[in-house]
Amino acid sequence: MKGNGDYKQWLTDLKSRIRQSQIKAAVKVNTELLRLYWDLG
């Protein structure tokens, strides 16, 4: 079983990875919307 410190570090790393993925997804969505608006305009 992992120690308490190891678990906290793992949880922190996991949260960071999730946040980075959310940011990447948001940027991708914004890029696609800009393309759509550009094509419509």
mmCIF entry with sequence, helices, sheets and N, C-alpha, C, O atoms, coordinates in Angstrom:
data_MODEL
# 
_entry.id   MODEL 
# 
_entity.id                         1 
_entity.type                       polymer 
_entity.pdbx_number_of_molecules   1 
# 
_entity_poly.entity_id                      1 
_entity_poly.type                           'polypeptide(L)' 
_entity_poly.nstd_linkage                   no 
_entity_poly.nstd_monomer                   no 
_entity_poly.pdbx_seq_one_letter_code       MKGNGDYKQWLTDLKSRIRQSQIKAAVKVNTELLRLYWDLG 
_entity_poly.pdbx_seq_one_letter_code_can   MKGNGDYKQWLTDLKSRIRQSQIKAAVKVNTELLRLYWDLG 
_entity_poly.pdbx_strand_id                 A 
# 
loop_
_entity_poly_seq.entity_id 
_entity_poly_seq.num 
_entity_poly_seq.mon_id 
_entity_poly_seq.hetero 
1 1  MET n 
1 2  LYS n 
1 3  GLY n 
1 4  ASN n 
1 5  GLY n 
1 6  ASP n 
1 7  TYR n 
1 8  LYS n 
1 9  GLN n 
1 10 TRP n 
1 11 LEU n 
1 12 THR n 
1 13 ASP n 
1 14 LEU n 
1 15 LYS n 
1 16 SER n 
1 17 ARG n 
1 18 ILE n 
1 19 ARG n 
1 20 GLN n 
1 21 SER n 
1 22 GLN n 
1 23 ILE n 
1 24 LYS n 
1 25 ALA n 
1 26 ALA n 
1 27 VAL n 
1 28 LYS n 
1 29 VAL n 
1 30 ASN n 
1 31 THR n 
1 32 GLU n 
1 33 LEU n 
1 34 LEU n 
1 35 ARG n 
1 36 LEU n 
1 37 TYR n 
1 38 TRP n 
1 39 ASP n 
1 40 LEU n 
1 41 GLY n 
# 
_struct_asym.id          A 
_struct_asym.entity_id   1 
# 
_struct_conf.conf_type_id            HELX_P 
_struct_conf.id                      HELX_P1 
_struct_conf.pdbx_PDB_helix_id       AA1 
_struct_conf.beg_label_comp_id       ASN 
_struct_conf.beg_label_asym_id       A 
_struct_conf.beg_label_seq_id        4 
_struct_conf.pdbx_beg_PDB_ins_code   ? 
_struct_conf.end_label_comp_id       LEU 
_struct_conf.end_label_asym_id       A 
_struct_conf.end_label_seq_id        40 
_struct_conf.pdbx_end_PDB_ins_code   ? 
_struct_conf.beg_auth_comp_id        ASN 
_struct_conf.beg_auth_asym_id        A 
_struct_conf.beg_auth_seq_id         4 
_struct_conf.end_auth_comp_id        LEU 
_struct_conf.end_auth_asym_id        A 
_struct_conf.end_auth_seq_id         40 
_struct_conf.pdbx_PDB_helix_class    1 
_struct_conf.details                 ? 
_struct_conf.pdbx_PDB_helix_length   37 
# 
_struct_conf_type.id          HELX_P 
_struct_conf_type.criteria    ? 
_struct_conf_type.reference   ? 
# 
loop_
_atom_site.group_PDB 
_atom_site.id 
_atom_site.type_symbol 
_atom_site.label_atom_id 
_atom_site.label_alt_id 
_atom_site.label_comp_id 
_atom_site.label_asym_id 
_atom_site.label_entity_id 
_atom_site.label_seq_id 
_atom_site.pdbx_PDB_ins_code 
_atom_site.Cartn_x 
_atom_site.Cartn_y 
_atom_site.Cartn_z 
_atom_site.occupancy 
_atom_site.B_iso_or_equiv 
_atom_site.pdbx_formal_charge 
_atom_site.auth_seq_id 
_atom_site.auth_comp_id 
_atom_site.auth_asym_id 
_atom_site.auth_atom_id 
_atom_site.pdbx_PDB_model_num 
ATOM 1   N N  . MET A 1 1  ? 0.848   -1.196 0.000   1.00 0.00 ? 1  MET A N  1 
ATOM 2   C CA . MET A 1 1  ? 0.000   0.000  0.000   1.00 0.00 ? 1  MET A CA 1 
ATOM 3   C C  . MET A 1 1  ? 0.881   1.243  0.000   1.00 0.00 ? 1  MET A C  1 
ATOM 4   O O  . MET A 1 1  ? 1.939   1.281  0.627   1.00 0.00 ? 1  MET A O  1 
ATOM 5   N N  . LYS A 1 2  ? 0.415   2.249  -0.716  1.00 0.00 ? 2  LYS A N  1 
ATOM 6   C CA . LYS A 1 2  ? 1.192   3.487  -0.816  1.00 0.00 ? 2  LYS A CA 1 
ATOM 7   C C  . LYS A 1 2  ? 1.157   4.247  0.491   1.00 0.00 ? 2  LYS A C  1 
ATOM 8   O O  . LYS A 1 2  ? 0.197   4.165  1.257   1.00 0.00 ? 2  LYS A O  1 
ATOM 9   N N  . GLY A 1 3  ? 2.228   4.991  0.731   1.00 0.00 ? 3  GLY A N  1 
ATOM 10  C CA . GLY A 1 3  ? 2.245   5.860  1.893   1.00 0.00 ? 3  GLY A CA 1 
ATOM 11  C C  . GLY A 1 3  ? 1.357   7.069  1.651   1.00 0.00 ? 3  GLY A C  1 
ATOM 12  O O  . GLY A 1 3  ? 0.972   7.345  0.515   1.00 0.00 ? 3  GLY A O  1 
ATOM 13  N N  . ASN A 1 4  ? 1.037   7.777  2.700   1.00 0.00 ? 4  ASN A N  1 
ATOM 14  C CA . ASN A 1 4  ? 0.151   8.931  2.598   1.00 0.00 ? 4  ASN A CA 1 
ATOM 15  C C  . ASN A 1 4  ? 0.742   10.003 1.687   1.00 0.00 ? 4  ASN A C  1 
ATOM 16  O O  . ASN A 1 4  ? 0.021   10.605 0.891   1.00 0.00 ? 4  ASN A O  1 
ATOM 17  N N  . GLY A 1 5  ? 2.038   10.245 1.796   1.00 0.00 ? 5  GLY A N  1 
ATOM 18  C CA . GLY A 1 5  ? 2.702   11.246 0.959   1.00 0.00 ? 5  GLY A CA 1 
ATOM 19  C C  . GLY A 1 5  ? 2.668   10.863 -0.509  1.00 0.00 ? 5  GLY A C  1 
ATOM 20  O O  . GLY A 1 5  ? 2.453   11.707 -1.379  1.00 0.00 ? 5  GLY A O  1 
ATOM 21  N N  . ASP A 1 6  ? 2.885   9.571  -0.778  1.00 0.00 ? 6  ASP A N  1 
ATOM 22  C CA . ASP A 1 6  ? 2.832   9.082  -2.160  1.00 0.00 ? 6  ASP A CA 1 
ATOM 23  C C  . ASP A 1 6  ? 1.440   9.263  -2.745  1.00 0.00 ? 6  ASP A C  1 
ATOM 24  O O  . ASP A 1 6  ? 1.290   9.653  -3.903  1.00 0.00 ? 6  ASP A O  1 
ATOM 25  N N  . TYR A 1 7  ? 0.434   8.980  -1.945  1.00 0.00 ? 7  TYR A N  1 
ATOM 26  C CA . TYR A 1 7  ? -0.953  9.107  -2.407  1.00 0.00 ? 7  TYR A CA 1 
ATOM 27  C C  . TYR A 1 7  ? -1.280  10.567 -2.718  1.00 0.00 ? 7  TYR A C  1 
ATOM 28  O O  . TYR A 1 7  ? -1.895  10.869 -3.741  1.00 0.00 ? 7  TYR A O  1 
ATOM 29  N N  . LYS A 1 8  ? -0.866  11.463 -1.833  1.00 0.00 ? 8  LYS A N  1 
ATOM 30  C CA . LYS A 1 8  ? -1.126  12.886 -2.053  1.00 0.00 ? 8  LYS A CA 1 
ATOM 31  C C  . LYS A 1 8  ? -0.432  13.380 -3.314  1.00 0.00 ? 8  LYS A C  1 
ATOM 32  O O  . LYS A 1 8  ? -1.006  14.166 -4.067  1.00 0.00 ? 8  LYS A O  1 
ATOM 33  N N  . GLN A 1 9  ? 0.796   12.928 -3.552  1.00 0.00 ? 9  GLN A N  1 
ATOM 34  C CA . GLN A 1 9  ? 1.531   13.320 -4.756  1.00 0.00 ? 9  GLN A CA 1 
ATOM 35  C C  . GLN A 1 9  ? 0.841   12.782 -6.003  1.00 0.00 ? 9  GLN A C  1 
ATOM 36  O O  . GLN A 1 9  ? 0.718   13.486 -7.006  1.00 0.00 ? 9  GLN A O  1 
ATOM 37  N N  . TRP A 1 10 ? 0.392   11.528 -5.935  1.00 0.00 ? 10 TRP A N  1 
ATOM 38  C CA . TRP A 1 10 ? -0.310  10.922 -7.063  1.00 0.00 ? 10 TRP A CA 1 
ATOM 39  C C  . TRP A 1 10 ? -1.589  11.688 -7.374  1.00 0.00 ? 10 TRP A C  1 
ATOM 40  O O  . TRP A 1 10 ? -1.901  11.940 -8.538  1.00 0.00 ? 10 TRP A O  1 
ATOM 41  N N  . LEU A 1 11 ? -2.328  12.057 -6.329  1.00 0.00 ? 11 LEU A N  1 
ATOM 42  C CA . LEU A 1 11 ? -3.576  12.794 -6.494  1.00 0.00 ? 11 LEU A CA 1 
ATOM 43  C C  . LEU A 1 11 ? -3.310  14.173 -7.100  1.00 0.00 ? 11 LEU A C  1 
ATOM 44  O O  . LEU A 1 11 ? -4.055  14.622 -7.970  1.00 0.00 ? 11 LEU A O  1 
ATOM 45  N N  . THR A 1 12 ? -2.261  14.836 -6.649  1.00 0.00 ? 12 THR A N  1 
ATOM 46  C CA . THR A 1 12 ? -1.888  16.139 -7.194  1.00 0.00 ? 12 THR A CA 1 
ATOM 47  C C  . THR A 1 12 ? -1.524  16.019 -8.668  1.00 0.00 ? 12 THR A C  1 
ATOM 48  O O  . THR A 1 12 ? -1.949  16.836 -9.484  1.00 0.00 ? 12 THR A O  1 
ATOM 49  N N  . ASP A 1 13 ? -0.746  15.009 -9.006  1.00 0.00 ? 13 ASP A N  1 
ATOM 50  C CA . ASP A 1 13 ? -0.367  14.778 -10.402 1.00 0.00 ? 13 ASP A CA 1 
ATOM 51  C C  . ASP A 1 13 ? -1.595  14.494 -11.263 1.00 0.00 ? 13 ASP A C  1 
ATOM 52  O O  . ASP A 1 13 ? -1.715  14.997 -12.380 1.00 0.00 ? 13 ASP A O  1 
ATOM 53  N N  . LEU A 1 14 ? -2.494  13.689 -10.733 1.00 0.00 ? 14 LEU A N  1 
ATOM 54  C CA . LEU A 1 14 ? -3.705  13.344 -11.472 1.00 0.00 ? 14 LEU A CA 1 
ATOM 55  C C  . LEU A 1 14 ? -4.552  14.589 -11.741 1.00 0.00 ? 14 LEU A C  1 
ATOM 56  O O  . LEU A 1 14 ? -5.028  14.792 -12.858 1.00 0.00 ? 14 LEU A O  1 
ATOM 57  N N  . LYS A 1 15 ? -4.734  15.410 -10.724 1.00 0.00 ? 15 LYS A N  1 
ATOM 58  C CA . LYS A 1 15 ? -5.506  16.649 -10.893 1.00 0.00 ? 15 LYS A CA 1 
ATOM 59  C C  . LYS A 1 15 ? -4.867  17.551 -11.939 1.00 0.00 ? 15 LYS A C  1 
ATOM 60  O O  . LYS A 1 15 ? -5.564  18.169 -12.744 1.00 0.00 ? 15 LYS A O  1 
ATOM 61  N N  . SER A 1 16 ? -3.556  17.623 -11.927 1.00 0.00 ? 16 SER A N  1 
ATOM 62  C CA . SER A 1 16 ? -2.828  18.445 -12.886 1.00 0.00 ? 16 SER A CA 1 
ATOM 63  C C  . SER A 1 16 ? -3.040  17.925 -14.310 1.00 0.00 ? 16 SER A C  1 
ATOM 64  O O  . SER A 1 16 ? -3.258  18.706 -15.235 1.00 0.00 ? 16 SER A O  1 
ATOM 65  N N  . ARG A 1 17 ? -2.975  16.614 -14.477 1.00 0.00 ? 17 ARG A N  1 
ATOM 66  C CA . ARG A 1 17 ? -3.166  16.028 -15.808 1.00 0.00 ? 17 ARG A CA 1 
ATOM 67  C C  . ARG A 1 17 ? -4.581  16.254 -16.311 1.00 0.00 ? 17 ARG A C  1 
ATOM 68  O O  . ARG A 1 17 ? -4.784  16.531 -17.493 1.00 0.00 ? 17 ARG A O  1 
ATOM 69  N N  . ILE A 1 18 ? -5.563  16.138 -15.422 1.00 0.00 ? 18 ILE A N  1 
ATOM 70  C CA . ILE A 1 18 ? -6.956  16.375 -15.808 1.00 0.00 ? 18 ILE A CA 1 
ATOM 71  C C  . ILE A 1 18 ? -7.135  17.830 -16.229 1.00 0.00 ? 18 ILE A C  1 
ATOM 72  O O  . ILE A 1 18 ? -7.773  18.112 -17.243 1.00 0.00 ? 18 ILE A O  1 
ATOM 73  N N  . ARG A 1 19 ? -6.576  18.748 -15.454 1.00 0.00 ? 19 ARG A N  1 
ATOM 74  C CA . ARG A 1 19 ? -6.689  20.169 -15.769 1.00 0.00 ? 19 ARG A CA 1 
ATOM 75  C C  . ARG A 1 19 ? -6.039  20.492 -17.115 1.00 0.00 ? 19 ARG A C  1 
ATOM 76  O O  . ARG A 1 19 ? -6.605  21.244 -17.910 1.00 0.00 ? 19 ARG A O  1 
ATOM 77  N N  . GLN A 1 20 ? -4.865  19.934 -17.374 1.00 0.00 ? 20 GLN A N  1 
ATOM 78  C CA . GLN A 1 20 ? -4.195  20.163 -18.651 1.00 0.00 ? 20 GLN A CA 1 
ATOM 79  C C  . GLN A 1 20 ? -5.035  19.635 -19.811 1.00 0.00 ? 20 GLN A C  1 
ATOM 80  O O  . GLN A 1 20 ? -5.097  20.265 -20.867 1.00 0.00 ? 20 GLN A O  1 
ATOM 81  N N  . SER A 1 21 ? -5.672  18.501 -19.626 1.00 0.00 ? 21 SER A N  1 
ATOM 82  C CA . SER A 1 21 ? -6.525  17.937 -20.669 1.00 0.00 ? 21 SER A CA 1 
ATOM 83  C C  . SER A 1 21 ? -7.736  18.819 -20.912 1.00 0.00 ? 21 SER A C  1 
ATOM 84  O O  . SER A 1 21 ? -8.150  19.001 -22.057 1.00 0.00 ? 21 SER A O  1 
ATOM 85  N N  . GLN A 1 22 ? -8.313  19.375 -19.840 1.00 0.00 ? 22 GLN A N  1 
ATOM 86  C CA . GLN A 1 22 ? -9.454  20.267 -19.992 1.00 0.00 ? 22 GLN A CA 1 
ATOM 87  C C  . GLN A 1 22 ? -9.059  21.518 -20.768 1.00 0.00 ? 22 GLN A C  1 
ATOM 88  O O  . GLN A 1 22 ? -9.809  21.982 -21.626 1.00 0.00 ? 22 GLN A O  1 
ATOM 89  N N  . ILE A 1 23 ? -7.887  22.060 -20.470 1.00 0.00 ? 23 ILE A N  1 
ATOM 90  C CA . ILE A 1 23 ? -7.408  23.254 -21.165 1.00 0.00 ? 23 ILE A CA 1 
ATOM 91  C C  . ILE A 1 23 ? -7.179  22.951 -22.640 1.00 0.00 ? 23 ILE A C  1 
ATOM 92  O O  . ILE A 1 23 ? -7.574  23.730 -23.507 1.00 0.00 ? 23 ILE A O  1 
ATOM 93  N N  . LYS A 1 24 ? -6.544  21.824 -22.922 1.00 0.00 ? 24 LYS A N  1 
ATOM 94  C CA . LYS A 1 24 ? -6.309  21.441 -24.319 1.00 0.00 ? 24 LYS A CA 1 
ATOM 95  C C  . LYS A 1 24 ? -7.626  21.287 -25.069 1.00 0.00 ? 24 LYS A C  1 
ATOM 96  O O  . LYS A 1 24 ? -7.745  21.721 -26.215 1.00 0.00 ? 24 LYS A O  1 
ATOM 97  N N  . ALA A 1 25 ? -8.608  20.675 -24.432 1.00 0.00 ? 25 ALA A N  1 
ATOM 98  C CA . ALA A 1 25 ? -9.908  20.479 -25.074 1.00 0.00 ? 25 ALA A CA 1 
ATOM 99  C C  . ALA A 1 25 ? -10.574 21.827 -25.349 1.00 0.00 ? 25 ALA A C  1 
ATOM 100 O O  . ALA A 1 25 ? -11.149 22.024 -26.419 1.00 0.00 ? 25 ALA A O  1 
ATOM 101 N N  . ALA A 1 26 ? -10.504 22.741 -24.408 1.00 0.00 ? 26 ALA A N  1 
ATOM 102 C CA . ALA A 1 26 ? -11.109 24.066 -24.583 1.00 0.00 ? 26 ALA A CA 1 
ATOM 103 C C  . ALA A 1 26 ? -10.444 24.816 -25.730 1.00 0.00 ? 26 ALA A C  1 
ATOM 104 O O  . ALA A 1 26 ? -11.129 25.459 -26.527 1.00 0.00 ? 26 ALA A O  1 
ATOM 105 N N  . VAL A 1 27 ? -9.134  24.744 -25.824 1.00 0.00 ? 27 VAL A N  1 
ATOM 106 C CA . VAL A 1 27 ? -8.409  25.411 -26.914 1.00 0.00 ? 27 VAL A CA 1 
ATOM 107 C C  . VAL A 1 27 ? -8.821  24.817 -28.256 1.00 0.00 ? 27 VAL A C  1 
ATOM 108 O O  . VAL A 1 27 ? -9.031  25.550 -29.223 1.00 0.00 ? 27 VAL A O  1 
ATOM 109 N N  . LYS A 1 28 ? -8.937  23.508 -28.317 1.00 0.00 ? 28 LYS A N  1 
ATOM 110 C CA . LYS A 1 28 ? -9.332  22.839 -29.562 1.00 0.00 ? 28 LYS A CA 1 
ATOM 111 C C  . LYS A 1 28 ? -10.738 23.268 -29.980 1.00 0.00 ? 28 LYS A C  1 
ATOM 112 O O  . LYS A 1 28 ? -10.976 23.553 -31.153 1.00 0.00 ? 28 LYS A O  1 
ATOM 113 N N  . VAL A 1 29 ? -11.658 23.314 -29.035 1.00 0.00 ? 29 VAL A N  1 
ATOM 114 C CA . VAL A 1 29 ? -13.031 23.737 -29.330 1.00 0.00 ? 29 VAL A CA 1 
ATOM 115 C C  . VAL A 1 29 ? -13.043 25.176 -29.834 1.00 0.00 ? 29 VAL A C  1 
ATOM 116 O O  . VAL A 1 29 ? -13.711 25.477 -30.823 1.00 0.00 ? 29 VAL A O  1 
ATOM 117 N N  . ASN A 1 30 ? -12.315 26.065 -29.170 1.00 0.00 ? 30 ASN A N  1 
ATOM 118 C CA . ASN A 1 30 ? -12.261 27.461 -29.593 1.00 0.00 ? 30 ASN A CA 1 
ATOM 119 C C  . ASN A 1 30 ? -11.684 27.597 -30.993 1.00 0.00 ? 30 ASN A C  1 
ATOM 120 O O  . ASN A 1 30 ? -12.168 28.403 -31.788 1.00 0.00 ? 30 ASN A O  1 
ATOM 121 N N  . THR A 1 31 ? -10.658 26.820 -31.300 1.00 0.00 ? 31 THR A N  1 
ATOM 122 C CA . THR A 1 31 ? -10.051 26.848 -32.631 1.00 0.00 ? 31 THR A CA 1 
ATOM 123 C C  . THR A 1 31 ? -11.074 26.441 -33.690 1.00 0.00 ? 31 THR A C  1 
ATOM 124 O O  . THR A 1 31 ? -11.186 27.083 -34.735 1.00 0.00 ? 31 THR A O  1 
ATOM 125 N N  . GLU A 1 32 ? -11.809 25.381 -33.416 1.00 0.00 ? 32 GLU A N  1 
ATOM 126 C CA . GLU A 1 32 ? -12.809 24.911 -34.382 1.00 0.00 ? 32 GLU A CA 1 
ATOM 127 C C  . GLU A 1 32 ? -13.932 25.929 -34.549 1.00 0.00 ? 32 GLU A C  1 
ATOM 128 O O  . GLU A 1 32 ? -14.419 26.127 -35.662 1.00 0.00 ? 32 GLU A O  1 
ATOM 129 N N  . LEU A 1 33 ? -14.345 26.570 -33.477 1.00 0.00 ? 33 LEU A N  1 
ATOM 130 C CA . LEU A 1 33 ? -15.389 27.596 -33.579 1.00 0.00 ? 33 LEU A CA 1 
ATOM 131 C C  . LEU A 1 33 ? -14.913 28.783 -34.399 1.00 0.00 ? 33 LEU A C  1 
ATOM 132 O O  . LEU A 1 33 ? -15.659 29.320 -35.219 1.00 0.00 ? 33 LEU A O  1 
ATOM 133 N N  . LEU A 1 34 ? -13.664 29.194 -34.177 1.00 0.00 ? 34 LEU A N  1 
ATOM 134 C CA . LEU A 1 34 ? -13.117 30.299 -34.964 1.00 0.00 ? 34 LEU A CA 1 
ATOM 135 C C  . LEU A 1 34 ? -13.086 29.957 -36.452 1.00 0.00 ? 34 LEU A C  1 
ATOM 136 O O  . LEU A 1 34 ? -13.397 30.801 -37.292 1.00 0.00 ? 34 LEU A O  1 
ATOM 137 N N  . ARG A 1 35 ? -12.712 28.725 -36.777 1.00 0.00 ? 35 ARG A N  1 
ATOM 138 C CA . ARG A 1 35 ? -12.715 28.302 -38.178 1.00 0.00 ? 35 ARG A CA 1 
ATOM 139 C C  . ARG A 1 35 ? -14.117 28.371 -38.768 1.00 0.00 ? 35 ARG A C  1 
ATOM 140 O O  . ARG A 1 35 ? -14.318 28.839 -39.889 1.00 0.00 ? 35 ARG A O  1 
ATOM 141 N N  . LEU A 1 36 ? -15.081 27.892 -37.985 1.00 0.00 ? 36 LEU A N  1 
ATOM 142 C CA . LEU A 1 36 ? -16.472 27.919 -38.447 1.00 0.00 ? 36 LEU A CA 1 
ATOM 143 C C  . LEU A 1 36 ? -16.916 29.358 -38.712 1.00 0.00 ? 36 LEU A C  1 
ATOM 144 O O  . LEU A 1 36 ? -17.482 29.651 -39.765 1.00 0.00 ? 36 LEU A O  1 
ATOM 145 N N  . TYR A 1 37 ? -16.662 30.249 -37.764 1.00 0.00 ? 37 TYR A N  1 
ATOM 146 C CA . TYR A 1 37 ? -17.076 31.631 -37.928 1.00 0.00 ? 37 TYR A CA 1 
ATOM 147 C C  . TYR A 1 37 ? -16.363 32.282 -39.098 1.00 0.00 ? 37 TYR A C  1 
ATOM 148 O O  . TYR A 1 37 ? -16.959 33.067 -39.835 1.00 0.00 ? 37 TYR A O  1 
ATOM 149 N N  . TRP A 1 38 ? -15.092 31.959 -39.272 1.00 0.00 ? 38 TRP A N  1 
ATOM 150 C CA . TRP A 1 38 ? -14.310 32.508 -40.389 1.00 0.00 ? 38 TRP A CA 1 
ATOM 151 C C  . TRP A 1 38 ? -14.922 32.053 -41.720 1.00 0.00 ? 38 TRP A C  1 
ATOM 152 O O  . TRP A 1 38 ? -15.073 32.848 -42.648 1.00 0.00 ? 38 TRP A O  1 
ATOM 153 N N  . ASP A 1 39 ? -15.268 30.771 -41.796 1.00 0.00 ? 39 ASP A N  1 
ATOM 154 C CA . ASP A 1 39 ? -15.874 30.242 -43.023 1.00 0.00 ? 39 ASP A CA 1 
ATOM 155 C C  . ASP A 1 39 ? -17.238 30.859 -43.295 1.00 0.00 ? 39 ASP A C  1 
ATOM 156 O O  . ASP A 1 39 ? -17.592 31.103 -44.449 1.00 0.00 ? 39 ASP A O  1 
ATOM 157 N N  . LEU A 1 40 ? -18.001 31.111 -42.245 1.00 0.00 ? 40 LEU A N  1 
ATOM 158 C CA . LEU A 1 40 ? -19.325 31.723 -42.407 1.00 0.00 ? 40 LEU A CA 1 
ATOM 159 C C  . LEU A 1 40 ? -19.205 33.192 -42.814 1.00 0.00 ? 40 LEU A C  1 
ATOM 160 O O  . LEU A 1 40 ? -20.023 33.701 -43.580 1.00 0.00 ? 40 LEU A O  1 
ATOM 161 N N  . GLY A 1 41 ? -18.188 33.861 -42.299 1.00 0.00 ? 41 GLY A N  1 
ATOM 162 C CA . GLY A 1 41 ? -18.019 35.295 -42.550 1.00 0.00 ? 41 GLY A CA 1 
ATOM 163 C C  . GLY A 1 41 ? -17.428 35.523 -43.897 1.00 0.00 ? 41 GLY A C  1 
ATOM 164 O O  . GLY A 1 41 ? -17.210 36.669 -44.290 1.00 0.00 ? 41 GLY A O  1 
# 
